[in-house]
């Protein structure tokens, strides 16, 4: 059985530093049996990163805030991405961003400025969003027993790189309720969907550019990506091939990701 002590040791061996900013996509089940269960996992992560660094979990609500149920309440709307984000967002001194579909929750000395301003976004991840601030924070993105196809950060990179067909043209009428109970309009261009199915095809690319490392946490195999490095690389691809993550492009160009990987390695 894993304990607070053994999980802390795993982090110490991971290459991650206590002053790192880190966003974690997680599968609690993948960690295995833990004394104290999810609460112990959160204690370990918050104690390790929370004093000097920044700990962030996505607290997404893309499937339960929509045209039929258009109100996101920062205190009460549950996250749809697993037990760890759901418990984390409810802990003392954890701050959640005001976004109807793509909020994050953060803990650490810079948590409040990190989440501020997300309500000014009319898309999930524009330049006001915490997703963009991950670059400024030189953050790592950890996939704790999760696939890199769950890399929500890359949705943001698509926005910043002017990717084709990543956002709906129409605005959906959504609202956020803030910590004071005040309701604000936050109309959104929603994601079109389907693009993340191609994200894992960049795995070898990320390894080659030095943006990928691996570790274990309990029983979980973890992938750690360098957010600024993968953002720069993907934006450079989108500058030439804006349709990179669309189904139409990939059906027409079935060896696309292998081809651009060869271009990358040929350049040395």
C-alpha positions in Angstrom: 0.0 0.0 0.0 1.2 3.5 -0.9 1.5 6.1 1.9 2.2 9.8 2.2 5.9 9.1 2.7 6.2 6.8 -0.3 4.3 9.1 -2.6 6.4 12.1 -1.5 9.5 10.0 -2.3 8.1 9.3 -5.8 7.8 13.0 -6.4 11.4 13.6 -5.1 12.6 11.0 -7.6 10.5 12.4 -10.5 12.7 15.4 -11.4 9.9 17.8 -10.4 11.0 20.6 -8.1 9.0 22.0 -5.2 9.0 25.4 -6.8 7.6 24.1 -10.1 4.3 25.2 -11.5 2.4 22.1 -12.6 -1.0 21.2 -14.0 -2.1 17.6 -13.4 -4.4 15.4 -15.5 -5.1 12.5 -13.3 -6.5 9.0 -12.8 -6.8 8.2 -9.1 -7.4 4.5 -9.9 -4.0 4.2 -11.7 -2.1 5.1 -8.5 -3.3 1.9 -6.8 -4.1 1.4 -3.1 -3.3 4.5 -1.0 -3.5 4.8 2.8 -6.0 7.6 3.2 -7.1 7.3 -0.4 -7.6 10.5 -2.5 -7.1 12.8 0.5 -3.6 11.5 1.0 -2.7 12.0 -2.6 -3.9 15.6 -2.5 -2.0 16.2 0.8 1.2 15.0 -0.9 0.8 17.1 -3.9 -0.3 20.3 -2.0 2.5 20.0 0.5 5.1 19.3 -2.2 4.2 22.2 -4.6 2.0 24.5 -2.6 4.6 26.4 -0.5 7.0 27.5 -3.3 5.3 26.4 -6.5 1.9 26.3 -8.1 -0.4 23.3 -8.2 -3.2 23.3 -10.8 -5.9 20.8 -11.7 -8.4 21.2 -14.6 -11.9 21.4 -13.2 -13.7 21.2 -16.5 -17.4 21.4 -16.9 -17.8 21.2 -20.7 -20.3 18.4 -20.5 -22.6 19.7 -17.7 -22.7 23.4 -18.6 -24.4 23.9 -21.9 -27.4 25.5 -23.6 -29.8 23.4 -21.5 -28.0 24.2 -18.2 -26.1 27.4 -18.9 -25.0 28.4 -15.4 -21.6 27.6 -13.9 -21.4 28.3 -10.2 -17.7 28.4 -9.1 -18.5 27.0 -5.7 -21.0 24.3 -6.6 -20.7 23.1 -10.2 -18.9 19.8 -10.1 -15.9 19.0 -12.3 -16.3 16.2 -14.8 -12.7 15.0 -14.9 -12.3 12.7 -11.9 -12.2 12.6 -8.2 -8.9 14.4 -7.5 -9.9 17.7 -9.2 -13.4 17.5 -7.7 -12.0 17.1 -4.1 -9.1 19.6 -4.8 -11.4 22.4 -5.8 -13.2 22.2 -2.5 -10.2 22.4 -0.3 -9.3 25.5 1.7 -7.2 28.2 -0.1 -7.8 26.6 -3.5 -9.1 29.1 -6.0 -11.1 28.2 -9.1 -11.2 30.3 -12.3 -14.5 31.7 -13.4 -15.1 30.0 -16.7 -18.3 28.1 -17.6 -16.6 25.1 -19.4 -12.8 25.1 -18.9 -12.1 26.3 -15.4 -9.0 25.3 -13.4 -8.3 25.2 -9.7 -5.0 26.4 -8.3 -3.1 26.3 -5.0 0.0 28.2 -4.0 1.3 31.7 -3.4 0.4 32.8 -7.0 -2.9 31.0 -7.2 -5.2 34.0 -7.1 -3.5 36.0 -9.9 -3.2 32.8 -11.9 -6.9 32.2 -12.0 -8.0 35.8 -12.4 -9.4 37.1 -15.6 -10.7 33.8 -17.1 -14.2 35.2 -17.1 -13.1 37.7 -19.7 -12.5 34.9 -22.2 -15.2 34.3 -24.9 -13.3 31.0 -25.7 -12.0 28.3 -23.4 -8.4 29.3 -23.5 -7.7 32.8 -24.9 -4.9 35.1 -23.8 -6.7 36.0 -20.5 -6.9 32.4 -19.5 -4.9 30.4 -17.0 -4.2 28.0 -19.8 -2.1 30.8 -21.5 -0.5 31.7 -18.1 1.0 28.2 -17.9 3.5 29.4 -20.5 4.5 32.4 -18.4 4.8 30.2 -15.4 7.1 27.8 -17.3 4.8 25.1 -16.2 5.0 21.4 -16.5 1.9 19.3 -17.4 1.7 15.9 -15.7 -0.4 13.0 -17.0 -0.8 11.0 -13.9 -1.9 7.6 -15.3 -3.6 9.6 -18.1 -3.0 9.8 -21.9 -1.6 12.9 -23.5 -4.8 12.8 -25.7 -6.3 14.5 -22.6 -4.0 17.5 -23.1 -6.4 20.4 -22.7 -3.5 22.8 -22.9 -3.2 22.0 -26.6 -6.7 23.3 -27.2 -5.3 26.6 -26.0 -2.3 26.2 -28.3 -4.7 25.7 -31.2 -6.4 29.0 -30.3 -3.1 30.9 -30.0 -1.8 29.4 -33.3 -5.0 30.2 -35.3 -5.8 26.5 -36.0 -8.5 25.7 -38.5 -12.0 24.7 -37.3 -11.1 24.6 -33.6 -14.0 26.8 -32.4 -17.6 27.2 -33.3 -18.5 30.5 -35.0 -21.6 31.0 -33.0 -21.7 32.2 -29.4 -23.4 30.0 -26.7 -25.2 32.0 -24.0 -23.5 30.9 -20.7 -23.1 32.5 -17.3 -20.8 32.3 -14.3 -21.7 32.8 -10.7 -18.7 34.1 -8.7 -17.6 33.6 -5.1 -19.9 36.3 -4.0 -22.9 34.7 -5.6 -23.1 37.3 -8.4 -24.1 36.1 -11.9 -22.2 37.3 -14.9 -22.7 36.7 -18.7 -19.8 34.7 -20.2 -20.9 33.9 -23.7 -18.7 31.3 -25.4 -17.4 30.0 -28.7 -17.3 26.3 -27.9 -14.8 23.8 -29.2 -15.9 22.0 -32.3 -14.6 18.7 -31.0 -12.5 15.8 -32.3 -9.1 17.5 -32.4 -7.7 15.9 -29.3 -7.9 12.5 -31.0 -4.8 13.4 -32.8 -2.8 14.9 -29.9 -1.1 11.6 -28.9 0.4 11.4 -32.4 2.9 14.1 -31.2 4.4 11.8 -28.6 7.7 11.1 -30.4 7.9 14.7 -31.5 7.8 15.9 -27.9 10.4 13.4 -26.9 12.7 14.5 -29.7 12.5 18.2 -28.7 13.3 17.4 -25.1 9.8 18.3 -23.8 9.0 14.8 -22.4 10.0 12.9 -19.3 8.5 10.0 -17.4 8.2 8.9 -13.8 6.1 6.8 -11.5 3.7 7.9 -8.7 2.4 5.0 -6.8 1.5 2.4 -9.4 0.8 5.1 -12.0 3.0 5.7 -15.0 3.3 9.4 -15.5 4.3 11.6 -18.5 5.6 15.1 -17.8 5.5 17.7 -20.6 7.2 21.1 -20.7 4.4 23.5 -21.5 6.4 26.3 -23.2 8.4 23.9 -25.4 5.3 22.0 -26.7 3.5 25.3 -27.3 6.3 26.7 -29.4 6.6 23.5 -31.4 2.9 23.0 -32.1 2.5 26.7 -33.0 5.3 26.3 -35.5 3.4 23.4 -37.1 0.1 25.3 -37.2 1.9 28.2 -38.9 2.4 25.9 -41.9 -0.4 23.5 -41.5 -3.4 25.2 -39.7 -5.6 22.1 -40.3 -3.2 19.8 -38.4 -5.8 18.5 -35.9 -8.8 18.3 -38.2 -10.3 15.0 -39.3 -10.5 16.1 -42.9 -6.8 16.9 -43.1 -5.8 13.7 -41.5 -8.0 11.6 -43.7 -6.5 13.3 -46.7 -2.9 13.0 -45.3 -2.8 9.8 -43.3 1.0 9.9 -42.8 1.1 13.6 -41.9 2.5 13.2 -38.4 5.2 10.7 -39.5 6.1 13.1 -42.3 6.6 16.1 -40.2 8.5 14.0 -37.6 10.9 13.1 -40.4 11.3 16.8 -41.3 12.0 17.5 -37.6 14.7 14.8 -37.3 16.2 15.6 -40.6 16.8 19.1 -39.5 18.7 17.7 -36.5 
